[in-house]
Amino acid sequence: MFSDRLLSVFEMMASRERRGVEREVLCAVAAEITGVDAAAIALAADELPMTKFCTSDLLAGSLVDLEITVGEGPGTKTLATDAIVSEPDLAATTESGWMFYTPQALATGARSVFGFPVRIGMIRLGVLCLYGLEPGDLSNEQLSDALLMASVVGRGIVALQAGAPPHTLANELQREATFDFSVHQAAGMIAVQASLSIANALVTLRMHAFSTTKSLAHISSQIISRDLRFDATSQEWIGEN
């Protein structure tokens, strides 16, 4: 049974690659093999924040961008706990405590969200997120397929990295992932402007992005270009939003 499902995964990937759909293959196959509406893969390392690797569609892209902006959600929790995260009905649950993520995720149309660790042995690589437009938990078969897909994703990431020099990212990974160091640069600038710790500056940055419904990357670019700054005296943002 396991070998049959693994073969199905590889056949789906080969089929999509033949059609020229290269960048989103892993995410598209993850959604297809598990029978959910959308899927996303995010990378993470101890020194780096969660960053988008690929998405199956616009819904998944919106949900990953939301999670990166507000700093909470299934992927974030999965990375923090190194465990499977399951929220079968965002509209009904009060257990997740995602005060910012949940209402915005519901507004995009998502009702159920799930997170699966992506690892190779003891090495953490990231997270596989699955999304449903209807409430409901994953079946045992879907859960098994999600775990299988998380393993395939991990090996796929390692394969991309195989030819890279030590302590660097392979060119393929650099192209596929959106490691946005501008966020940390902007947080450092806010920390100086407002006399905050880097951690608190990052929270301030995220909150402003959330309140203005702009992406974290967009707000960061404005700060770096000095079109936007935080005034420590008035505790207000000054500049274009």
C-alpha positions in Angstrom: 0.0 0.0 0.0 2.8 2.4 1.0 4.8 1.7 -2.2 1.6 2.1 -4.3 0.9 5.5 -2.9 4.5 6.6 -3.2 4.4 5.5 -6.9 1.3 7.6 -7.3 3.1 10.6 -5.9 6.0 10.2 -8.3 3.6 9.6 -11.3 1.7 12.8 -10.4 4.9 14.8 -10.2 6.2 13.4 -13.5 2.9 14.2 -15.2 2.9 17.8 -13.9 6.6 18.3 -14.8 5.9 17.1 -18.4 3.3 19.8 -18.6 5.9 22.4 -17.6 4.6 23.1 -14.2 7.9 23.0 -12.4 7.9 25.5 -9.6 4.6 24.4 -7.9 4.8 20.7 -8.5 5.4 19.6 -4.9 2.5 21.8 -3.6 0.1 20.9 -6.4 0.8 17.2 -5.9 0.4 17.5 -2.1 -3.0 19.0 -2.6 -4.0 16.3 -5.1 -2.7 13.3 -3.3 -4.3 14.3 0.0 -7.6 15.4 -1.5 -7.6 18.9 0.0 -8.3 22.2 -1.7 -4.9 23.8 -1.4 -1.4 23.2 -0.1 1.7 25.2 0.7 5.3 24.4 1.7 7.3 26.8 3.9 11.0 26.5 4.7 12.4 27.4 8.1 15.8 27.3 9.9 16.8 28.2 13.4 18.3 31.5 12.2 15.6 32.4 9.7 11.9 33.0 9.8 9.3 30.9 8.1 9.5 31.7 4.4 7.3 30.6 1.4 8.7 27.8 -0.8 5.7 27.1 -3.0 1.9 27.1 -3.1 -0.7 25.2 -5.1 -2.9 28.2 -5.8 -3.8 31.8 -4.8 -5.7 30.6 -1.7 -2.6 28.8 -0.3 -0.4 31.8 -1.3 -2.7 34.2 0.6 -2.7 32.0 3.7 1.0 31.6 3.8 1.5 35.3 3.3 -1.0 36.0 6.1 0.8 33.6 8.5 4.2 35.2 7.8 2.7 38.6 8.4 0.9 37.9 11.7 3.3 35.3 13.0 0.7 32.7 13.9 -1.1 29.9 12.2 -0.8 26.1 11.5 2.7 26.4 10.0 4.1 28.5 12.8 2.6 26.2 15.4 4.0 23.1 13.7 7.4 24.6 13.6 7.2 25.6 17.2 6.0 22.2 18.5 7.5 19.9 15.8 4.1 18.2 15.8 1.1 17.8 13.5 -1.3 20.6 13.9 -5.0 20.1 13.1 -7.8 22.7 13.1 -10.8 21.0 11.4 -13.1 24.0 11.8 -11.6 27.5 12.2 -15.1 29.0 12.6 -15.8 26.8 15.6 -12.5 26.4 17.5 -11.3 28.6 20.3 -8.3 26.4 21.2 -5.8 27.6 18.7 -5.6 31.2 20.0 -4.8 32.6 16.6 -6.4 35.9 17.3 -5.2 37.6 14.0 -4.8 34.6 11.7 -8.2 33.0 12.2 -10.6 35.8 11.1 -8.4 36.7 8.1 -8.1 33.0 7.1 -11.8 32.6 7.3 -12.2 35.7 5.1 -10.2 34.1 2.4 -12.5 31.1 2.4 -10.5 28.6 4.4 -12.4 26.5 7.0 -9.9 23.8 7.9 -6.1 24.0 8.2 -3.4 21.4 9.0 0.4 21.5 9.4 2.9 18.7 9.0 6.6 18.9 9.9 9.0 18.4 7.1 12.2 16.8 8.4 15.1 14.6 7.4 16.1 12.7 10.5 16.8 15.3 13.2 17.1 18.1 10.7 14.1 20.5 10.4 13.5 21.8 7.0 10.1 23.4 7.1 6.4 22.6 7.1 3.7 21.3 4.8 0.4 23.1 5.2 -3.0 21.8 3.9 -6.1 23.8 3.6 -9.8 23.0 3.1 -12.7 25.1 2.0 -15.1 23.0 4.1 -14.8 22.1 7.8 -13.7 18.6 8.6 -10.8 16.6 9.9 -8.5 14.5 7.7 -9.4 10.9 7.2 -6.9 8.2 8.2 -6.0 7.8 4.5 -5.5 11.5 4.1 -3.4 11.7 7.2 -1.2 8.8 5.9 -0.9 10.5 2.5 0.0 13.8 4.1 2.8 12.2 6.2 4.1 10.5 3.0 4.0 13.7 1.1 5.9 15.5 3.9 8.6 12.9 3.6 8.7 13.3 -0.2 8.9 17.1 0.3 11.9 16.7 2.7 13.8 14.5 0.3 13.0 16.9 -2.6 14.4 19.8 -0.7 17.5 17.9 0.2 17.9 16.9 -3.5 17.8 20.5 -4.5 20.5 21.3 -1.9 22.7 18.4 -2.7 25.1 20.3 -5.1 25.5 23.4 -2.9 28.7 24.2 -1.0 28.5 23.8 2.8 26.5 26.5 4.7 25.0 27.8 1.5 21.7 27.3 -0.3 21.6 25.7 -3.7 20.7 28.0 -6.6 17.4 26.1 -7.0 16.4 26.7 -3.4 17.3 30.3 -3.6 15.1 30.7 -6.7 12.2 28.8 -5.2 12.2 30.2 -1.7 11.5 33.8 -0.8 14.1 34.4 1.9 13.2 38.0 2.6 16.0 39.4 4.7 14.5 42.9 4.2 12.1 42.0 7.0 15.0 41.7 9.5 16.7 44.8 8.1 13.5 46.8 8.6 13.0 45.4 12.1 16.5 46.5 12.9 15.8 50.0 11.7 12.6 50.1 13.7 14.4 48.9 16.8 16.8 51.8 16.5 14.1 54.4 15.8 11.8 53.3 18.7 14.4 52.0 21.1 12.9 48.5 21.0 14.4 45.0 21.1 14.6 43.3 17.7 11.8 40.9 18.8 9.5 43.8 19.8 10.4 45.7 16.6 9.4 42.6 14.6 6.1 42.4 16.4 5.5 46.1 15.8 6.3 45.7 12.1 3.9 42.7 11.8 1.1 44.6 13.6 1.4 47.6 11.3 1.4 45.3 8.2 -1.7 43.6 9.5 -3.5 46.8 10.4 -2.9 48.3 6.9 -3.6 45.0 5.1 -0.3 45.3 3.4 2.2 42.5 3.1 5.2 42.4 5.5 7.6 42.6 2.5 5.9 45.8 1.2 6.0 47.5 4.6 9.6 46.4 5.1 10.6 47.9 1.7 9.1 51.2 2.6 11.0 51.3 5.8 14.3 50.5 4.1 13.7 53.1 1.5 12.9 55.6 4.3 9.4 56.3 2.9 8.1 55.0 6.3 9.4 55.3 9.8 8.2 54.9 13.4 8.3 58.0 15.5 9.3 57.1 19.1 7.9 60.3 20.6 4.4 60.1 19.1 4.4 56.3 18.8 3.0 56.7 15.3 4.0 55.7 11.8 5.1 58.5 9.6 5.2 58.4 5.8 3.3 56.6 3.1 1.4 53.5 3.9 
